[in-house]
């Protein structure tokens, strides 16, 4: 006969109250911890976000026409902002720049530029030997004959020395220079340095960058004034035309900085005999932008020469190097005016970018005819020449500063990063009322949602544990339901007061178990 046992367990009030208080405190702490860890939903985030319109479109409240209109307005404003942002970004990526011209204040002293001059005729006819004519036949166009008219086919001359030929046969400045004055002081051929160009032996005034001559005033009489005799009677006769044949008479002049080698056949200007030429200069300091706004070449940070044979980089030096490499690759030699380093030739096109900092001199040229009738007779008597010779061979060159001021032309970025950020902030505030902090709010909410989902994926369900305290066993509700044979509707028979345990009809547990006949 089955035995039914009903247990009635009562706790003293003083024992029950502390346990209830501890349980309540534990539940409150667990609830607080769960509430702090639970992520906010979209409605809660929208109601507290500083993004304008988001709270009215996605915040808590009933859905209706008003919320739909707010959502459309928010999306339209967002699309308009993105369109403007893309346009601003494209404008920034084009790297626009502008040129600013800043006239500098007058200075008490200005460094005078270097002045290079060359006689257009390379070789003096009277100074050429038979060997020189033989070796220079392809260059001058003269027939390879000696002075007696005999061809030199059977003659054998030693290998030519082009430096020696240019020094011997070129026009000598001591013979050409008739007068020289700089800022009211007398100068001579010793104040000029020899330099070789495509025109042969040339001369540069004020060539040393370490001891550059200053100019203390602007206007005529404060610069360089020279009188030259171009010696047309020494010009080579034209037997046949070559690439180097010249029909002109006069000199070529280039005004440049001391750090830049002369590139006179491309950058020089001509001065004719029978005229006094006035060259008014103004110093211009140019500053270009490097990548990505421009293509200028920045200076070396180590201060080392960037081109072999030259102390500083310049476009003229780079072009001369490119010419040298082309000639070296074709005939394994170089011309006299090219740099003397024969190594380092490169294949492919030669590119010469503009340096980021450049000094050049703007020029205004004017001229008057000389000599007049009275001065022609005087000069003819002074230099023991006739008046016709004076008119055909003499010239005067006057180079001076217009004023002791310089122009600074600087390339500047027309649209920089700060301007881009300012325009983006203005468009963001106009269309969606947002700022950088608003973007941080959105990123923080995305991080919060993502982190919560990752924790759910990583978290594994924990199995319930049985604990024993003072000989009293406890059983989880889920395990109790699994052990109960009663259906979920409940099987309490003769239910009594809440302090009575329900009837449990189940087979006995294992021997010695606390739940052998009932569970509490």
C-alpha positions, 0 to 999 in steps of 0.5 A: 500500500503506497504511503503518502507523506505530507511535510509542513516546514515552518521557519522562524520569522527572525530566521526568514527575514534575513534570508529574504533580505539577502535574496532581495539584495542579490536580486537587485544587484543582479538586476542592476548589473544586467541593466547596465550591461544590456545595450540600448535599443534604437529608439532609446539611442535616437531619443538621446542622440544630438543628430537633429531629426533622428529622435523624431524619426526613430524615437519612442512613440506611435508610428504615423504620418508625422514620423514618416515625414520626419524620416523622409526629411532626415533621409533627404537631408542626409543625401544632400549632405553626402552629395555636397561632401563628395563635391568638396572632396573632389575639389580638394583632390584636384589640388588647386593652387594660386599665385600670390605676388608680394612686392618686398620693401626697398632694401638698402643693398641688393646683390647684383646678378651674374652677367655672362656675355659671349661673342657670337663668333666662336673662333677668330679667323686669324688665330686658327692654325692649319691643324685647327682648320682641319679638326674644326672643318665639320664645325666651322664649314671651312675646307680642310686646306692649309694656307697654301691651298693644299689639301691636308688629306695626306697630313697627319695632325695630333689629336685636338685639344678643344680647351686649348683651341677655344682658349687660343682662338676665342675672342679675348676679353682684354681685346674686346673690352674698351671701358668698364664701370660698376657703380661708378668704380672702374673695372677691367677684364680681371673682374670677369671669369672665363666660362665655356658655353655653346658659343665657345669662350665666354666671360661672366661678371660677378660670378663668385657666389661667395663674394657677390658685388652689391648694388646700393642704388637703382637706376642708370649708373648704379650697375654694370656699364661696358663698351665692347669691340666685337671685332667683326674682321675676325669673324669666320668666312662662310664657306658652307652652311652647318648647324653652327653657322651664324649670320649675326654680328654682336654678342649674346648676354644672359643675366642669371644668379651665381648658383646657376650655370649660363645656358646662353644659347637658349636663355640669352638675348642679343646685343647689336653693334652700333647701339647702346642697350639698356637692361633694367632688371628686377629680382624675382623670387619664385616659390613653387609647391611640391607634390601633390600640388605641383611638380617642383624639386625640393632641396636636398635635406643633407645639403649635398650637391644633387648634380655631379659637377655643379654645387646646386641644382638648377634647370640649366644645370640639369639640361646640361647634364641631359645633353652630356648624357646624350652625347656620352651615350652616342660618342663616349665623349663630351663637349667642353661646356658640359660637366666633366663627370663622365659617369652616371649616364641614364637611359630614357628621357631626361626630366628637369623639374623646376626647383621649389625656390628659384631666383630670376631677373625680369628684364626690360630692354631698350636701346639707342643708336651710337655713336653720333657724328661727334662721338664717332670722330672722337672714338675713331681718334681714341682707339685709332680706328675709322668711323665706319669701324666704330659704327660696325663694331662698337656697342655699349651694354648698361645693366642696372636695377630698376629699384632695390626691390624684389618681387616674391611670387609664391604658389599657395594651396587654394584649398587646403585640409583646413578649408575642406574640414570647415566646409564639411562642418558647415554642410554637416551642420546645415543639413543634419545638424551634426558635429564630430561628437555626433559621429562619435555617438553613432560609432559608440552605439554601433560598437555597443551593439556589436560588442553585445552580439559578440558576447552572446555568440561567445557565451555558452549556457551554464549547467545548473549546480547543486549546492548543499548548505548545512545538510539542506539540499536545493534543487533547481526549478528546471530539474524539479520539473524534469523529475516531476511526473505531473503534467504542466497543468499541475497535479497538486491533490488536495492543495492546502495552504501555501506553507504545505508542499504539494503531493509528489507521486514519483518513484523513490530516488536512489538510496540515501538521497535527500529527495527519496520521498519528497523535495523541499 
